[in-house]
Amino acid sequence: MPAAPMSPASALASTLGRRDALRRLGLIGLGGAAAAGYGALAADALRRGDLFPRAHTGPAPITHQLGWLKGVQFGGLFMAREKGYLKEAGVAADFTAGGPNTDYRSLVCSGRMLVSESSPLGMIQGAVQGQPIVAFAAVMQKDPSAFMSPPDRPVATLRDMLGKTIGVPPSVRKLITVMLKRAHIDPSAINFVPSGTDPGMLVSRQIDAYYSYATTAVPSLRALGMEPHVLFMSDLGSPSYAQVYFVRRDTLERQHERLVRYARALVKGWRYFIDNPDESAELIVRKWAPRGSSLSDQVAQAHMMRSFILAGDAQTHGLLWIDPDVFKRALVFAKEGGVTPPSVDIDIGALCTQSVIKEALGVA
């Protein structure tokens, strides 16, 4: 659990030297080129004054870098704005669309964005690189990552992959290898090929299974005339969340109360989205989604997302709940798969905090 919110930034700025400020950000003592790089980013931010901004009046600004193009996958944020929950919380949020070349973690580390989105594995990779970031909430309590396959030739188990061609991003290959080895399956007996965001390769039978978020791929495949079989990564033992909100550690310390108000507004926004998926999808397509977005596709995604948002701890603790134990189990997978060097010691307590969401939900 991180320390209680620090004293005002102006006091810190007047009493801390440049080196002490960097130490508080976790950038001194990390070692390696990555730490040096982020130290330089922080030093530049110090010169600009970004790390210790002046006091302001009016709604507290939040710059939020979205994890992809604007659409229903961020419906709770848009509903929080549309229904006035952000305004009630005294927050003015700016949502910036992402894309395939967006470096989400670096945008937060450099101070250009206050909040962005990742996954437990992404957060662990950031820690290995010396990035001073911390997760404070998770939208999808069940990871929608899955393998989609034709209904007449379903890939229902890992063993069903033997002798088949599986479309999967290179970034996921190592984790799948861990699962296969745990199941005593030789990964070389499976033909893995790179896959993008288009599930058309599955429909044309160029591949036997396709890896993606089920919440986006399944509606697309249905529109193409296929009702796919879905094998979730979580059912294969992969511990994860989707859409994990994170900030820089010094932001958590200095702006804890602002983040609590933001999280409280987002909880309301996501609740509205869950309860009103059709209305939410229509508003998002009309006001925020890229031109040409399919309303029927967005409605289908909105309905499908609900079960992932309401899964697990959301039922007992509340929406956007986050549990450090998920990160601990993800770290085990990361080390087994070679994503994280076995010798690297990662402090999960510094990588994930419950302090924001507990206060936002009023949980002791």
C-alpha positions in Angstrom: 0.0 0.0 0.0 1.6 3.4 -1.0 2.1 6.1 1.5 -0.7 8.7 2.2 -0.9 11.7 -0.1 2.2 13.9 0.2 2.2 17.6 1.1 1.5 20.1 -1.7 3.7 20.2 -4.7 4.8 23.7 -4.0 6.3 22.7 -0.7 8.1 19.8 -2.3 9.4 21.9 -5.1 10.9 24.4 -2.6 12.5 21.8 -0.3 13.7 19.1 -2.7 16.8 19.4 -4.9 16.8 17.9 -8.4 18.5 14.7 -7.3 16.2 14.2 -4.3 13.2 14.8 -6.5 14.4 12.2 -9.0 15.0 9.8 -6.2 11.4 10.2 -5.0 10.3 9.3 -8.5 12.2 6.0 -8.3 14.5 7.0 -11.1 17.8 6.9 -9.2 19.2 3.5 -8.4 17.3 1.7 -11.1 20.4 1.3 -13.2 20.8 0.7 -16.9 20.0 2.7 -20.0 16.3 2.6 -19.4 16.6 4.3 -16.0 18.9 6.9 -17.5 16.5 7.6 -20.2 13.5 8.1 -17.9 15.8 10.1 -15.6 16.4 12.4 -18.5 12.7 12.7 -19.2 12.0 13.5 -15.6 14.8 16.1 -15.5 13.4 17.7 -18.6 9.9 17.8 -16.9 11.5 19.4 -13.8 13.0 22.1 -15.9 9.6 22.7 -17.5 7.9 22.6 -14.1 5.6 19.8 -15.1 6.3 17.6 -12.1 5.3 20.3 -9.7 2.5 22.3 -11.4 1.2 25.5 -10.0 -2.0 25.6 -8.1 -5.1 26.2 -10.2 -8.7 27.1 -9.8 -11.8 25.4 -11.3 -12.1 21.7 -12.3 -9.0 19.7 -11.8 -7.6 18.7 -15.3 -7.0 15.0 -16.2 -5.3 14.1 -19.4 -6.2 10.5 -20.3 -4.4 8.6 -23.1 -6.8 6.0 -24.3 -5.6 2.5 -25.2 -7.0 2.6 -28.7 -9.3 4.5 -31.1 -12.3 6.0 -29.5 -15.2 3.6 -29.2 -17.4 1.7 -26.8 -14.4 0.0 -25.2 -14.0 3.3 -23.4 -17.7 3.7 -22.9 -17.6 4.4 -19.1 -15.3 7.4 -19.6 -17.6 8.9 -22.3 -20.7 8.3 -20.1 -18.9 9.9 -17.1 -18.5 13.0 -19.2 -21.9 12.9 -20.9 -23.9 12.4 -17.7 -22.0 15.0 -15.7 -20.2 12.7 -13.3 -16.8 14.2 -14.0 -18.2 17.7 -13.5 -19.8 16.6 -10.2 -16.4 15.3 -9.1 -14.7 18.6 -10.0 -12.7 17.0 -12.8 -12.2 18.1 -16.4 -10.9 15.1 -18.4 -9.5 15.2 -21.9 -9.5 11.8 -23.7 -6.9 11.3 -26.4 -7.3 8.5 -28.9 -4.5 5.9 -29.2 -3.3 3.7 -32.0 -0.8 1.0 -33.1 2.2 3.3 -32.7 1.2 5.0 -29.4 3.8 4.5 -26.6 1.3 4.7 -23.7 3.7 4.2 -20.8 6.3 6.7 -22.1 3.6 9.4 -22.5 2.8 9.1 -18.8 6.4 8.8 -17.7 7.3 12.0 -19.7 4.5 14.0 -18.1 2.6 14.5 -21.4 -0.3 12.4 -20.1 -1.5 12.0 -16.6 -3.4 8.6 -17.0 -3.2 5.8 -19.5 -4.1 2.2 -19.9 -2.2 -1.1 -19.9 -2.3 -4.7 -18.6 -0.6 -6.5 -15.7 2.0 -7.8 -18.1 2.5 -4.3 -19.6 3.0 -2.9 -16.2 5.6 -5.6 -15.4 7.4 -4.8 -18.6 7.4 -1.1 -17.6 8.9 -2.0 -14.2 11.7 -4.0 -15.9 12.5 -0.9 -18.0 12.6 1.3 -14.9 9.4 3.2 -15.6 8.0 4.7 -12.4 4.3 3.8 -12.9 1.6 2.4 -10.7 -1.8 0.8 -11.5 -4.8 2.1 -9.5 -7.9 0.6 -11.2 -9.0 -2.1 -13.7 -12.0 -2.0 -16.0 -12.4 -5.5 -17.2 -12.1 -7.9 -14.3 -11.9 -10.9 -16.7 -9.4 -10.6 -19.5 -11.3 -10.9 -22.9 -8.2 -12.1 -24.7 -9.1 -15.4 -26.4 -8.6 -17.7 -29.3 -11.4 -17.7 -31.8 -11.9 -20.7 -34.1 -14.5 -22.1 -36.6 -17.4 -23.9 -35.0 -16.8 -27.0 -37.2 -13.1 -27.2 -36.2 -13.0 -25.7 -32.7 -9.8 -25.1 -30.8 -11.3 -25.9 -27.4 -8.1 -26.9 -25.6 -4.4 -26.3 -25.9 -4.0 -29.8 -27.2 -6.4 -29.0 -30.1 -3.7 -26.6 -31.4 -1.4 -29.4 -32.3 -0.7 -29.5 -36.1 -2.7 -26.3 -36.7 -1.9 -22.8 -37.7 -2.6 -20.2 -35.0 -2.6 -16.4 -35.6 -1.2 -14.7 -32.6 0.8 -11.4 -32.0 4.5 -11.9 -31.3 4.1 -10.2 -27.9 1.8 -13.1 -26.7 3.9 -16.0 -28.0 6.0 -16.3 -24.9 3.0 -16.6 -22.6 1.3 -19.2 -24.7 4.6 -21.1 -24.7 4.4 -21.1 -20.9 0.9 -22.6 -21.0 1.9 -25.2 -23.5 4.9 -26.3 -21.5 2.9 -26.5 -18.3 0.5 -28.8 -20.2 3.4 -30.9 -21.5 2.8 -29.9 -25.1 5.7 -29.2 -27.5 5.3 -25.7 -28.9 7.2 -26.6 -32.0 4.3 -28.9 -33.0 2.1 -25.8 -33.6 2.5 -23.3 -36.5 2.3 -19.9 -35.0 2.0 -17.0 -37.4 1.7 -13.2 -36.8 -1.8 -11.8 -36.8 -3.1 -8.3 -36.9 -6.5 -6.8 -36.0 -8.4 -8.3 -39.0 -10.1 -11.6 -38.2 -10.7 -12.2 -42.0 -7.9 -14.7 -42.1 -10.0 -17.0 -39.9 -13.1 -16.7 -42.1 -11.1 -17.5 -45.2 -9.5 -20.5 -43.4 -6.0 -19.2 -43.8 -5.5 -19.9 -40.1 -7.2 -22.4 -37.7 -7.5 -20.0 -34.8 -7.2 -16.3 -34.2 -6.0 -14.5 -31.0 -7.7 -11.2 -30.1 -10.1 -9.6 -27.6 -13.3 -11.5 -27.8 -15.2 -8.3 -27.2 -14.1 -6.9 -30.5 -13.4 -10.0 -32.6 -16.6 -12.0 -31.9 -19.0 -9.2 -33.2 -16.7 -8.7 -36.2 -16.8 -12.5 -37.0 -20.5 -12.6 -36.5 -20.9 -9.8 -39.0 -18.8 -11.9 -41.4 -21.2 -14.9 -41.0 -19.2 -16.9 -38.4 -20.3 -17.8 -34.9 -16.8 -18.7 -33.5 -15.8 -21.0 -30.7 -14.0 -19.0 -28.0 -11.2 -20.2 -25.8 -10.3 -17.6 -23.2 -6.7 -17.1 -22.0 -8.1 -16.8 -18.4 -9.6 -20.3 -18.7 -6.1 -21.5 -19.6 -4.7 -20.1 -16.4 -3.5 -16.7 -17.5 -4.0 -14.2 -14.7 -4.8 -10.7 -16.1 -7.1 -7.7 -16.3 -7.9 -5.6 -19.3 -7.8 -1.7 -19.4 -5.7 -1.2 -16.3 -5.5 2.5 -15.4 -2.1 3.8 -14.4 -0.2 6.9 -13.5 3.3 7.9 -12.6 4.1 7.2 -8.9 4.8 10.8 -8.0 1.3 11.7 -9.5 -0.2 9.1 -7.1 1.5 10.7 -4.2 0.8 14.4 -5.1 -2.6 14.0 -6.7 -4.2 11.2 -4.8 -7.4 13.0 -3.9 -7.8 14.1 -7.6 -7.4 10.5 -8.7 -10.0 9.3 -6.2 -12.5 11.8 -7.5 -11.7 10.8 -11.0 -12.1 7.1 -10.2 -15.4 7.8 -8.4 -16.8 9.5 -11.5 -15.6 6.7 -13.8 -17.2 4.1 -11.6 -20.5 5.9 -12.1 -19.8 6.2 -15.8 -19.1 2.5 -16.2 -22.2 1.7 -14.2 -24.3 3.8 -16.6 -22.7 2.1 -19.6 -23.4 -1.4 -18.2 -27.0 -0.5 -17.5 -27.6 1.3 -20.8 -25.4 -0.3 -23.5 -27.6 0.6 -26.4 -28.0 4.3 -25.5 -24.2 4.5 -24.7 -23.2 2.9 -28.0 -25.4 5.3 -30.0 -24.0 8.3 -28.2 -20.4 7.2 -28.7 -20.9 6.5 -32.4 -22.6 9.8 -32.9 -20.2 12.0 -30.9 -16.8 10.3 -30.5 -16.1 7.2 -32.6 -14.2 7.5 -35.9 -16.4 8.4 -38.9 -17.8 5.3 -40.5 -18.0 3.2 -37.3 -20.7 0.6 -37.4 -23.5 1.2 -34.8 -24.6 -2.4 -34.8 -21.0 -3.5 -34.2 -20.5 -1.0 -31.4 -23.8 -2.1 -29.8 -22.8 -5.7 -29.9 -19.4 -4.9 -28.3 -21.1 -2.9 -25.6 -23.4 -5.8 -24.7 -20.5 -8.3 -24.7 -18.3 -6.1 -22.5 -20.7 -6.1 -19.6 -19.9 -9.6 -18.4 -16.2 -8.9 -18.4 -16.6 -5.7 -16.4 -18.9 -7.3 -13.9 -16.8 -10.5 -13.4 -14.9 -11.5 -10.3 -14.2 -9.0 -7.6 -16.5 -6.4 -9.2 -19.4 -8.4 -7.8 -18.2 -8.2 -4.2 -16.1 -5.1 -4.0 -17.3 -2.8 -6.8 -16.5 -1.7 -10.4 -12.9 -1.0 -11.3 -11.5 -3.1 -8.4 -7.9 -4.0 -8.6 -6.0 -6.8 -6.7 -2.2 -6.9 -6.4 -2.4 -10.7 -6.4 -3.3 -10.7 -10.1 0.0 -8.9 -10.7 1.9 -11.4 -8.6 0.6 -14.3 -10.6 1.2 -12.4 -13.9 4.8 -12.0 -12.8 5.2 -15.7 -12.3 4.0 -16.2 -15.9 6.3 -13.4 -17.2 9.4 -15.0 -15.6 8.5 -18.5 -16.8 8.1 -17.2 -20.3 11.2 -15.1 -20.4 9.3 -11.9 -20.6 10.9 -10.8 -17.4 14.5 -11.9 -16.4 14.3 -14.4 -13.4 16.8 -12.3 -11.5 14.8 -9.1 -11.7 13.1 -8.2 -8.4 9.8 -6.3 -8.9 8.0 -4.8 -6.0 4.3 -5.5 -6.7 3.4 -3.1 -3.9 5.0 -0.3 -5.8 3.4 -1.4 -9.1 -0.3 -1.7 -8.0 -2.2 0.2 -5.4 -5.7 -0.3 -4.0 -5.7 3.1 -2.2 -7.5 5.0 -4.9 -10.2 2.5 -5.8 -10.9 1.7 -2.1 -11.5 5.4 -1.3 -13.5 5.9 -4.5 -15.8 3.0 -3.6 -15.9 3.8 0.1 -14.4 0.4 1.0 -12.4 0.1 4.3 
